[in-house]
């Protein structure tokens, strides 16, 4: 029997009244557990390495809000990190 995993996460500025950045993100991941995603993970890691993010994770709330560990990144650099997670 095939198993479908569904992951939903929301990130961003949860208090729009006192933050400078009003961006917000809703992410949904649908993954058929019978399908190997090792290739997609490798592509993601390579994209992140190419833009100078040498971690194996992306936490979108601090990325959007420019909190640690992304505080030193320029907006354009944070957009590249965020965009690297788009694997279709």
C-alpha positions in Angstrom: 0.0 0.0 0.0 1.3 3.5 -0.9 1.6 6.1 1.8 1.2 9.8 1.1 2.8 12.1 3.6 1.5 15.7 3.8 3.5 18.4 5.6 2.1 21.9 6.1 4.1 24.7 7.6 3.6 28.4 7.9 6.4 30.9 8.4 7.0 34.6 8.3 6.0 37.7 10.1 3.3 36.7 12.5 2.9 40.1 14.1 2.5 42.6 11.2 2.0 45.6 13.4 5.6 45.9 14.7 7.9 44.2 12.2 9.5 45.8 9.2 9.0 42.8 6.9 5.4 41.8 6.1 6.3 38.7 4.1 4.6 35.4 5.0 4.9 31.9 3.5 2.7 28.8 3.6 4.4 25.6 2.5 2.7 22.3 1.6 4.7 19.2 0.8 3.1 16.1 -0.6 5.4 13.1 -0.7 4.6 9.6 -1.8 6.7 7.5 0.5 7.2 4.9 -2.2 9.2 7.4 -4.2 12.9 8.1 -3.4 13.7 11.8 -3.1 17.4 11.5 -2.6 18.1 13.2 -6.0 15.9 16.2 -5.1 17.7 16.5 -1.7 21.1 16.4 -3.5 19.9 19.1 -5.9 18.8 21.3 -3.0 22.1 20.8 -1.1 24.0 21.7 -4.3 22.0 24.9 -4.9 22.5 25.9 -1.3 26.2 25.3 -1.5 26.5 27.3 -4.7 24.9 30.4 -3.1 27.1 30.1 0.0 24.7 28.5 2.5 26.6 25.5 3.8 23.9 24.1 6.1 21.6 21.2 5.3 18.5 23.1 6.4 16.4 26.2 5.7 14.3 27.8 8.5 12.0 30.1 6.6 10.7 32.2 9.6 14.1 33.6 10.5 15.0 33.8 6.9 12.0 36.0 6.1 12.4 38.1 9.2 16.2 38.4 8.8 16.8 36.9 12.2 19.8 34.7 13.1 21.3 32.8 11.4 20.4 34.9 8.4 20.9 38.3 10.0 24.1 39.1 8.0 22.6 38.2 4.6 21.4 40.9 2.3 17.8 40.7 1.1 18.9 39.4 -2.3 20.9 36.7 -0.7 18.0 35.6 1.5 15.8 35.5 -1.6 18.3 33.2 -3.3 18.3 30.9 -0.2 14.5 30.9 -0.1 14.2 30.3 -3.9 16.6 27.4 -3.8 14.0 25.3 -2.0 11.8 25.3 -5.1 12.3 21.8 -6.6 9.6 20.8 -9.0 
